Amino acid sequence: MRIAVNTRLFIKNKFEGVGIYTLEIVKRMVLNHPEDQFIFFFDRPYDEKYVFAKNVTPVVVYPPTRHPFLWRIWFEVSLPYYLKKYKADVFFAPDGYMSIKAKVPTVLTIHDMAYLHYPEMIPTSVLKYYKKYNPQFVEKADRIICVSNFVKEDILDNFKNVSPQKITCIHNACSKTNFSSKLSKEKTLQKYSSGRGYIFYVGAIHPRKNIKNLIKAFEIFASQNADVDLLVAGRLGWKNDELKNTYEKSEFKERIKLLGYVEDESLTSILSHASIFVYPSLFEGFGLPILEAFHAEVPVISSNVTSMPEVAGDAAILIDPTSVEALSDAIVKLVDSKELRMELIEKGKMQREKFSWDTAAAKVYELLEEVYGE
């Protein structure tokens, strides 16, 4: 097969959830199938380390996709031309975007349908693009991969003409399984939290991630506990003015650290030495940081909505993310109980074994073969 792949999210030092997903799946397919040819479509100059083997042909397709207007040009003008030029047999679209005009059979991964549930949290130009093109993507794709059963049901609920047989649930997994830290716990605490223990969040930061409520819950907790800080890691996204105001007005601001984007090596130290990992998102297609915390052997508090119970199982305290009090109570409960923390860590070790990138990559490849054979 000649398999074309949208690799526009392979951007050095800017990898987040969907980019990591693409990397883990595609690298395994390339290395496991030297008999196939892969065409990687980048949208800017690329790092050679992302050309994983000799059976990969890297192609830069302009323009860089930095705005919905440029998305339209890249996917509907440039990409169809290059798919035809490089004689692709199938196209793997791992980031939720595909080409309507291209005539190549397409396997599309949909990570979530959040724009249908939280449109007010999405920039206007992006929302317009989603509303126009996502229904067309769902209709045109030859196969759809969902990263959780929740996403599959969400699509079926909102797009009545889609056949359930067209959609396959293939779970994500954890990219990093070794969280041995180069920094000792003592040095990590001194570096990031003035020697105190800390609660930790990592992920994208925009309103849907609910960091504002996390700060409010921490304030309630901090008024009774002076020994634990809050660390938040992740690049600030759109519409974060309310979060910034909440942070600036907090009387515990000095104990709340907004770390921004954290490099992998530092992130390993911070996560592995955290007292608690908290993931209070309002909506997730999967919730990969929950799995990362299980591998780091840190007790988890997460939300009881969308896909997160599917990922967490019984290995986390699940709370209503809209309730500041529920989140604060869960933090207090875990900080006060070493026995409960150890119980959740042991359950996390079992839960994490249910998710494998090797299995996921093999299933994606099977779908590409099916589409190619039709």
C-alpha positions in Angstrom: 0.0 0.0 0.0 0.9 3.6 -0.5 -0.4 5.2 2.7 -0.6 9.0 2.9 -0.7 10.5 6.4 -1.4 14.0 7.7 1.6 14.6 9.9 1.2 18.4 10.2 1.2 18.1 14.0 4.8 16.7 14.1 6.2 20.0 15.4 9.3 19.7 17.6 8.8 20.9 21.2 5.1 21.5 20.6 3.6 18.0 20.9 0.3 17.7 22.7 -2.5 15.1 22.7 -3.4 14.6 19.0 0.2 15.1 17.9 1.3 12.4 20.3 -1.5 10.1 19.1 -0.4 10.5 15.5 3.3 9.9 16.4 2.6 6.7 18.3 0.3 5.1 15.8 2.2 6.1 12.6 5.7 5.3 13.8 4.6 1.8 14.7 2.9 1.3 11.3 6.0 2.5 9.4 8.4 0.2 11.3 6.1 -2.8 11.4 5.3 -2.6 7.6 8.5 -2.0 5.6 6.6 -3.5 2.6 4.4 -0.4 2.5 5.2 3.1 1.4 4.2 6.1 3.6 3.9 9.7 2.4 4.0 12.1 5.3 2.4 15.5 4.6 3.8 18.3 6.7 2.7 21.9 6.6 6.1 23.5 7.4 9.8 22.5 7.4 10.1 19.3 9.4 12.6 17.6 11.7 14.3 14.6 10.1 13.8 12.6 13.2 10.1 12.3 12.2 11.1 10.5 9.0 11.2 7.1 10.8 12.5 4.8 8.0 13.4 4.5 4.4 9.8 3.7 3.4 8.7 7.3 4.3 8.6 10.1 1.8 8.3 13.5 3.5 6.4 16.2 1.6 5.9 19.8 2.7 2.5 21.1 1.7 1.8 24.8 2.0 0.4 26.9 3.5 1.1 26.4 7.2 -2.2 25.6 8.8 -2.3 28.4 11.4 -5.9 29.6 10.8 -9.3 28.1 9.6 -8.9 30.0 6.3 -5.6 28.3 5.8 -7.0 25.0 6.9 -9.5 25.3 3.9 -6.7 25.9 1.5 -4.4 23.1 2.9 -7.1 20.4 3.0 -9.3 21.4 0.0 -6.8 22.8 -2.5 -3.2 21.7 -1.7 -3.8 18.2 -0.2 -6.0 16.8 -3.1 -3.3 17.8 -5.5 -0.5 16.1 -3.5 -2.5 13.0 -2.8 -3.0 12.5 -6.5 0.6 13.4 -7.3 2.1 10.8 -4.9 -0.5 8.2 -6.0 -1.8 7.5 -2.5 -3.9 4.3 -2.1 -5.4 5.4 1.2 -5.2 8.4 3.5 -4.9 8.3 7.2 -6.3 11.5 8.8 -5.4 11.2 12.5 -6.2 14.7 13.8 -9.9 14.9 13.0 -9.5 16.9 9.8 -9.7 15.5 6.2 -10.2 16.6 2.6 -13.7 16.6 1.2 -12.5 17.1 -2.4 -9.8 14.4 -2.3 -10.8 11.1 -4.0 -8.6 8.9 -1.9 -10.3 6.5 0.5 -9.9 7.9 4.0 -9.7 6.6 7.5 -10.5 9.5 9.9 -9.8 9.6 13.7 -12.2 11.8 15.6 -11.0 12.6 19.1 -14.1 14.5 20.4 -17.1 16.5 19.3 -16.7 19.2 21.9 -17.7 22.0 19.6 -21.3 20.6 19.7 -21.4 20.8 23.5 -19.3 23.8 24.3 -19.5 26.2 21.3 -19.1 29.2 23.5 -15.6 28.1 24.5 -14.3 28.0 20.9 -13.1 31.0 18.8 -15.7 32.1 16.3 -13.7 31.3 13.2 -12.8 27.8 14.4 -16.4 27.1 15.4 -17.6 28.1 11.9 -15.1 25.8 10.3 -16.2 22.9 12.6 -19.9 23.4 11.9 -19.4 23.5 8.2 -16.9 20.7 7.7 -17.2 18.2 10.6 -20.6 16.9 9.3 -19.1 16.5 5.9 -16.1 14.7 7.4 -18.3 12.2 9.2 -20.3 11.6 6.0 -17.4 11.3 3.6 -14.9 9.2 5.6 -14.7 5.6 4.6 -14.0 4.5 8.2 -14.1 6.5 11.4 -11.9 5.7 14.4 -13.1 7.0 17.8 -10.7 7.1 20.8 -13.4 6.1 23.2 -16.9 4.5 23.2 -18.1 7.8 24.5 -17.1 9.6 21.3 -18.6 6.8 19.2 -22.0 7.2 20.9 -21.7 11.0 20.7 -21.3 10.8 16.9 -24.2 8.4 16.6 -26.4 10.6 18.7 -25.6 13.7 16.7 -25.4 12.4 13.2 -28.3 10.1 12.6 -27.4 9.0 9.1 -24.1 7.5 10.1 -23.9 3.7 10.2 -22.5 2.2 13.5 -20.6 -0.3 11.4 -18.5 2.6 9.9 -17.2 3.5 13.4 -14.6 1.6 15.4 -13.5 2.4 18.9 -9.7 2.2 19.3 -8.5 3.4 22.6 -5.4 5.6 23.1 -2.6 4.5 25.3 0.2 6.1 27.3 3.3 7.2 25.4 5.6 7.3 28.4 5.6 4.4 30.8 8.8 5.0 32.7 8.5 7.9 35.1 11.8 7.4 36.9 12.9 10.9 37.7 16.4 12.2 37.4 15.6 14.7 40.1 15.0 13.5 43.6 11.7 14.3 45.3 13.4 16.8 47.6 15.1 18.6 44.7 11.9 18.6 42.7 9.9 20.1 45.5 12.6 22.8 46.2 12.7 23.7 42.5 8.9 23.9 41.9 7.1 24.4 45.1 9.4 25.9 47.7 9.9 22.5 49.4 6.1 21.8 49.9 4.2 18.9 48.4 1.9 19.8 45.5 -1.2 18.9 43.6 -0.6 18.7 39.8 -2.5 19.3 36.6 -1.0 18.9 33.1 -2.7 19.4 29.8 -4.0 22.1 27.4 -5.3 25.2 29.2 -8.6 26.6 28.0 -12.1 27.0 29.5 -13.1 23.4 28.9 -10.3 22.1 31.0 -11.9 23.8 34.0 -8.7 25.1 35.6 -10.7 28.0 37.1 -12.7 25.6 39.3 -9.5 23.8 40.2 -8.0 27.1 41.5 -11.2 27.8 43.5 -11.2 24.3 45.0 -7.5 24.7 45.9 -8.3 28.0 47.6 -10.8 26.2 49.9 -8.2 23.4 50.6 -5.3 25.9 51.1 -7.2 27.8 53.7 -7.0 24.7 55.9 -3.6 23.3 54.7 -0.4 25.3 54.4 1.8 22.4 53.3 0.6 21.7 49.7 0.9 23.9 46.6 -0.9 23.7 43.2 1.2 23.3 40.0 -0.5 23.7 36.6 1.5 22.8 33.4 0.4 23.5 29.9 0.3 26.1 27.2 -2.4 28.7 27.5 -5.0 28.4 24.8 -7.9 30.6 23.8 -10.4 32.4 25.9 -8.5 32.3 29.2 -9.3 35.8 30.5 -11.6 34.4 33.3 -8.9 32.0 34.4 -6.3 34.7 34.5 -8.6 36.9 36.6 -9.3 34.1 39.0 -5.6 33.5 39.4 -4.6 37.1 39.8 -7.2 37.7 42.5 -6.4 34.6 44.5 -5.2 35.2 48.0 -3.1 32.0 47.6 -1.5 33.2 44.3 2.0 32.6 45.6 1.2 28.9 46.1 -0.3 28.5 42.7 2.3 28.0 39.9 1.3 28.4 36.3 4.3 26.7 34.7 3.4 27.0 31.0 4.7 24.4 28.6 7.0 22.0 30.4 9.7 19.9 28.6 9.3 16.1 28.9 12.2 15.5 31.2 11.0 18.1 33.7 7.4 17.0 33.3 8.5 13.4 34.3 10.0 14.8 37.6 7.0 17.0 38.4 4.4 14.3 37.8 6.2 11.4 39.4 6.7 13.4 42.7 3.2 14.9 42.8 1.0 14.2 45.9 -2.1 14.1 43.7 -2.9 14.4 40.0 -6.1 16.3 39.3 -7.9 16.3 35.9 -11.2 18.2 36.4 -12.0 18.6 32.7 -15.6 19.3 31.6 -15.3 17.3 28.4 -12.8 14.8 27.0 -12.7 12.5 24.1 -10.3 10.3 26.0 -8.2 12.0 28.8 -4.7 10.8 28.2 -3.1 12.5 31.3 -5.1 10.2 33.5 -3.2 7.2 32.1 0.1 9.1 32.4 -0.6 9.6 36.1 -1.4 5.8 36.5 2.0 5.0 35.0 3.7 7.6 37.2 2.0 5.9 40.2 0.3 9.0 41.5 -3.3 9.0 42.9 -5.8 10.6 40.6 -8.9 12.8 41.0 -10.9 13.2 37.7 -14.3 14.2 36.4 -17.2 11.8 36.3 -18.4 12.9 32.8 -17.8 12.0 29.1 -15.0 9.6 28.5 -13.1 10.0 31.8 -14.8 7.2 33.7 -14.1 4.9 30.8 -10.4 5.6 31.1 -10.1 5.9 34.9 -12.3 2.8 35.8 -12.3 2.4 39.6 -8.7 3.7 39.9 -9.6 7.4 40.5 -11.9 9.5 42.7 -14.5 10.8 40.2 -16.2 14.1 40.9 -18.7 16.4 39.4 -16.4 19.0 37.7 -18.9 21.8 38.0 -18.8 21.4 41.8 -16.0 23.3 43.4 -16.9 21.8 46.8 -16.8 18.2 45.5 -13.4 18.8 44.0 -12.1 20.4 47.2 -13.5 17.6 49.4 -11.8 15.0 47.2 -8.4 16.8 47.5 -8.8 16.9 51.3 -9.8 13.2 51.4 -6.8 12.1 49.4 -4.3 14.4 51.2 -5.5 13.1 54.6 -5.5 9.4 53.7 -2.3 7.6 52.8 -4.2 4.3 52.7 -6.6 5.7 50.1 -3.7 7.1 48.0 -1.9 3.7 48.0 -5.2 1.9 47.1 -5.7 4.2 44.1 -2.1 3.8 43.0 -2.5 -0.1 43.0 -5.7 0.1 41.1 -4.1 2.5 38.6 -1.4 -0.1 37.9 -4.1 -2.6 36.9 -6.2 -0.1 34.9 -3.2 1.1 32.8 -2.6 -2.4 31.4 -5.9 -2.2 29.4 -4.4 0.4 27.0 -1.6 -0.3 24.5 -0.2 1.7 21.5 0.9 -1.6 19.9 -2.7 -2.9 19.9 -4.0 0.5 18.7 -1.6 0.8 15.8 -2.4 -2.8 14.6 -6.1 -2.0 14.6 -5.6 1.2 12.7 -3.6 -0.7 10.1 -6.3 -3.3 9.7 -8.8 -0.6 8.9 -6.5 0.9 6.3 -6.1 -2.5 4.7 -9.9 -2.9 4.7 -10.4 0.4 2.9 -7.6 -0.4 0.4 -9.2 -3.7 -0.4 -12.7 -2.4 -1.1 
